[in-house]
């Protein structure tokens, strides 16, 4: 199945150049089956100047994978986070540089990347978060990331943001990770981890992954 935006949605304003806009709605059930594995992906790609969406992977490599939520945010996921395979060597030089630059443990950076995107650099969430560390456009801009799908820039920007959150919350990893997921103002509002099942699951899983990456290093 392929959907594209080649049909007119409204009469264009000819007084000024039109800017292509896209809006897509997807199932509220997300992309994980009851077994905790991917059930469906939506691929976004350009074809003959048209942005298309498909549930089939394009033959070429120029595409984005649209996600419904961060990889570790689904409360009812049955993935065994104590046993799921780790990514101990992926983007090793970028992680090492960012860890040194922002005084972070490489294991924490890897845990956040794993929780956010499972180390997939071309993913986009339904909220618009992009790349390995799922940077929102505003955050990417604030962290001086020009291309959020560029692995090195994404890891640098995400690590910088994570370091700022750790500083803001006095080194409390739980609160920093909760803020990374739900926003620092939300954590401040609740004076702790917000009572959102997605955020609570996320923090718990980042901690599990962090511990595992530390032991694997």
C-alpha positions, 0 to 999 in steps of 0.5 A, a space after each residue: 500500500 502506498 499513499 502520496 500527496 499528489 491529490 489537491 487538498 485545498 485550492 492554493 493561494 496563487 498570490 504567493 508560492 505554495 509550500 508543500 505541507 504533509 500530514 499523516 495519521 497512523 494507528 493508535 496501536 503503535 508499531 509493536 505486536 503483543 510479543 514486543 516486536 515490530 508489527 508494521 513500519 511506515 516508510 516515507 520517501 520522495 518519488 518523482 518530486 512527491 512525498 509518498 508513504 508506504 508499508 513496504 520498504 522502498 528499493 532505494 535507501 533514501 527513506 525515513 522510517 516513521 515511528 509512533 513512539 520512542 522505542 522504550 516508551 510503550 508500557 506494555 512492551 514485552 521485550 526483555 530489557 535485561 536480555 535484548 541484544 546490545 549495540 556495543 560498537 555502533 557509532 563508537 567514535 561519535 559516542 566516545 567524543 561526545 562522552 568526553 566532550 560533555 563528561 558523560 559515561 558512554 554507557 549512558 549515551 548508548 542507553 538513551 540511543 537504544 531506548 530512543 531509536 534502537 540505534 536507527 538513525 533515520 527514524 521520525 516519531 509521530 511528534 517529529 523527533 528525529 534520528 538516533 537520540 530522537 531530537 525534537 526540531 526545537 531541541 536540535 536547533 538549540 543544540 546547534 544540530 543542523 542535520 538531525 539525521 546525521 549520526 555524529 551531529 545527532 549524538 553530539 546534540 543529544 549528549 549535550 542536551 542530556 548533560 544540560 539536563 543532568 546539570 539542571 537536576 543535580 546529577 540525578 539520572 532518573 530525573 534527567 532521563 525523565 526530562 529527556 522523555 517528557 520535558 524538563 518543565 514537566 519534571 519540575 512541575 511534578 517535582 519528580 518523575 511524572 506519573 505518565 506510564 510511558 515516562 516511568 517505563 522509559 526511565 526504568 528501561 534506560 536504567 536497565 540498559 545503562 547498567 548492561 552497557 556499563 558491564 559490557 564496556 
